[in-house]
């Protein structure tokens, strides 16, 4: 009897009440599953049927402690794949995402992210995305909207995502940078501009810069999360 095949890449999607957005994402990820990628959905206690909706389209749907960092860590722990990709439920990968990131890692990088395009009607969202990509390329800091990925070895060496309610992506980037610079892939993921449109684009820009500034000054992620809400 042959041993079960280890997937080459695990895609971890943290969700909470994402029944509306999830079908589009799940269908888009099926070609990657056909090429040997594993899809793990980590649910933080949805009440809208998200787990049942995801079950036919994924290798595993987990019930995890609520909190994006905790959910992503739980998803990573549930897989044996040597490479991990963390994807928001409202973000779509480019069709060749698996090939691109595996090539980047094979070339010697241990982690990385994609450029991002923000969908939405306000034209300012295109500028926001361009500035996000530029800032990330210059600073070596990635955000969750950019579909961060890492080898399991690197992810485990830095202890995974920190157990904090906000800025977990920023903190993980800081830790991974100690191992080496990220692979900044120019292929773009497409993420929803819903939070920008709901709060207002300029208001959201000012808010996020203010919160990041407070985090860089050493304020706790808990205090920043309260301000964000």
C-alpha positions in Angstrom: 0.0 0.0 0.0 1.5 3.3 -1.1 1.9 6.2 1.4 -0.5 9.2 0.9 1.0 11.9 -1.2 2.1 15.0 0.6 0.7 18.2 -1.1 3.3 20.5 -2.4 1.5 23.6 -1.2 -1.2 24.3 1.5 -3.5 27.2 1.0 -4.9 28.4 4.3 -8.1 30.6 4.3 -9.3 32.0 7.6 -13.0 32.7 7.5 -15.8 34.2 9.7 -19.3 34.5 8.2 -18.0 34.6 4.6 -20.8 32.7 2.9 -21.4 35.5 0.4 -17.8 35.8 -0.8 -16.6 32.3 -0.4 -18.1 30.5 -3.4 -16.2 32.7 -5.9 -12.9 32.0 -4.1 -13.5 28.2 -3.7 -14.3 27.8 -7.4 -11.3 29.8 -8.4 -9.0 27.6 -6.3 -10.1 24.3 -7.8 -7.5 24.3 -10.6 -4.7 24.7 -8.0 -6.2 21.7 -6.1 -6.1 19.7 -9.3 -2.4 20.5 -9.6 -1.6 19.1 -6.2 -2.3 22.0 -3.8 -4.2 21.5 -0.5 -7.0 23.8 0.6 -7.6 24.3 4.3 -10.4 26.5 5.5 -10.1 27.6 9.1 -13.4 28.8 10.5 -13.6 31.1 13.5 -17.2 30.4 14.5 -19.3 31.4 11.5 -23.1 31.5 11.9 -24.0 31.8 8.3 -23.3 28.3 7.1 -19.7 29.0 5.9 -18.3 25.6 7.1 -20.9 23.5 5.3 -20.5 25.7 2.2 -16.8 25.1 2.1 -16.7 21.4 2.9 -17.2 20.0 -0.6 -14.5 22.3 -2.0 -11.6 21.8 0.4 -9.4 19.1 1.9 -10.3 20.2 5.4 -12.6 22.7 7.1 -11.4 23.3 10.7 -13.2 24.8 13.7 -10.5 27.1 15.1 -10.3 29.7 17.9 -11.6 33.0 16.6 -8.9 35.5 15.5 -7.2 35.6 12.1 -3.8 34.8 13.5 -5.1 31.8 15.5 -7.1 30.5 12.6 -4.2 30.7 10.2 -1.9 29.0 12.7 -4.5 26.2 13.1 -4.7 25.8 9.4 -0.9 25.6 9.0 -0.7 23.0 11.8 -3.3 20.8 10.1 -1.2 20.4 7.0 2.1 18.6 6.2 2.8 20.6 3.1 6.3 22.1 2.8 5.0 25.5 1.7 2.2 27.6 3.1 0.1 30.3 1.5 -2.3 32.4 3.6 -5.2 33.8 1.7 -8.1 36.1 2.7 -11.6 35.0 1.8 -12.1 38.1 -0.4 -8.9 37.8 -2.3 -8.3 35.9 -5.6 -5.0 34.5 -6.7 -3.6 34.8 -10.2 -4.1 31.5 -12.1 -0.4 30.6 -12.0 0.1 31.6 -8.4 1.4 28.2 -7.3 4.0 28.0 -10.0 5.2 31.5 -9.4 5.7 31.2 -5.7 7.3 27.8 -5.8 9.8 29.1 -8.4 10.6 32.0 -6.1 11.2 29.7 -3.2 13.3 27.3 -5.3 15.4 30.3 -6.3 16.5 30.7 -2.6 13.8 32.8 -0.9 12.1 31.5 2.2 9.0 33.7 2.1 7.2 36.3 0.0 4.0 37.9 -1.2 2.2 39.1 -4.4 1.5 42.5 -5.6 -2.2 43.5 -5.0 -5.0 45.1 -7.0 -7.9 46.4 -5.0 -11.3 46.0 -6.7 -13.9 48.8 -6.4 -15.4 51.8 -8.0 -13.2 54.6 -6.5 -10.3 55.3 -8.8 -8.2 56.1 -5.7 -8.1 52.4 -4.9 -5.7 51.9 -7.8 -3.4 54.5 -6.2 -3.7 52.9 -2.8 -2.8 49.5 -4.3 0.2 50.9 -6.1 1.5 52.6 -3.0 1.0 49.4 -0.9 3.1 47.5 -3.4 5.8 50.1 -3.5 5.9 50.4 0.2 6.1 46.7 0.6 8.9 46.3 -2.0 10.9 49.1 -0.3 10.4 48.0 3.4 10.2 44.2 3.0 7.0 44.2 5.0 4.0 42.4 3.6 0.3 42.6 4.4 -2.3 39.9 4.5 -4.0 41.4 1.5 -0.9 40.5 -0.6 -1.3 36.7 0.0 1.8 36.0 2.1 3.6 32.7 1.6 6.5 30.9 3.3 8.3 27.6 3.5 7.1 25.6 6.5 10.6 25.6 7.8 10.7 29.4 7.9 7.2 29.7 9.3 8.0 27.3 12.1 11.4 29.0 12.9 9.7 32.3 13.6 6.9 30.7 15.6 4.1 31.3 13.1 1.7 34.2 13.4 1.9 36.0 16.7 -1.2 35.6 18.9 -2.5 39.2 18.6 -5.8 40.6 17.2 -4.3 43.0 14.6 -1.0 43.6 12.8 -0.2 39.9 12.8 0.9 40.2 9.2 3.2 43.1 10.0 4.8 41.2 12.9 5.2 38.0 10.9 7.0 40.0 8.2 9.3 41.5 10.7 10.3 38.1 12.0 10.6 36.5 8.6 12.9 39.4 7.4 15.5 38.2 9.9 15.7 35.1 7.8 16.0 37.0 4.5 14.2 39.4 2.3 10.8 38.5 0.8 10.1 37.5 -2.8 8.0 40.4 -4.1 6.1 38.9 -7.0 4.7 41.3 -9.5 1.8 39.0 -10.4 -1.3 40.5 -8.7 -3.9 39.1 -6.4 -7.3 40.8 -6.6 -8.8 41.8 -3.3 -12.1 43.4 -2.4 -12.3 47.1 -1.7 -15.3 46.7 0.5 -13.7 47.9 3.7 -12.4 51.0 1.9 -15.7 51.8 0.4 -17.6 51.2 3.6 -15.4 53.5 5.7 -14.4 55.9 2.9 -11.2 55.6 1.0 -9.4 58.7 2.5 -10.7 57.9 6.0 -9.4 54.4 5.7 -6.0 55.6 4.4 -5.6 58.0 7.3 -6.8 55.4 9.9 -4.4 52.7 8.7 -1.4 55.0 8.6 -2.2 56.2 12.1 -2.6 52.7 13.4 0.6 51.5 11.8 2.5 54.5 13.2 1.2 53.7 16.7 2.3 50.0 16.3 5.8 51.0 15.1 6.0 53.2 18.2 5.4 50.2 20.4 1.7 50.3 21.3 0.1 47.0 21.9 -1.8 45.2 19.2 -4.8 45.0 21.6 -5.0 48.8 22.0 -4.7 49.3 18.3 -7.4 46.7 17.6 -9.8 48.6 19.8 -9.0 51.9 17.9 -9.6 50.1 14.6 -13.0 48.9 15.7 
